Amino acid sequence: MFPMSINVALSQLKHGTSLGDIWKVEDDSDVAISTWLEESKAKLTSLRQECNELKETATLIQTEIDSNSSSIRGIDDQISQLKSRQAELTKTVGTRKMAKFNVLANQKKVAEAITRTEDVILLRKARKSQKGAEEGKCSHT
């Protein structure tokens, strides 16, 4: 393979360039091309290796992302369950507060009834004692 066209080589021969020098240029070009090809192959191998390493790193990162996303979903589920439980307990507390209010209101009514009943009993005893005392006075006279 010639590094230049045959016409160029013939032109160089006419101007005094030796055939050996023309072949030497071709040999130098072949060496340069071979060197460039070897360097390019090495660079390509290095780039492929780097690409594979980056691909593995991306896969590891994606695995971590998936794991963290799963954990987040689990936490969200727990939060949802806790909010639901909180709503239930809040409703129960409200219901129990109302029940306590009703019990205290009934307790107050019963306490008032006890007081009224005691007052009636005391009043009747007092009347009975007074009536008995009046009847006793009448029978002594």
Residue pairs with C-beta under 8 A, 6 or more apart in sequence:
1 26
1 30
2 9
2 26
3 25
3 26
3 29
4 25
9 22
12 21
12 22
13 19
13 22
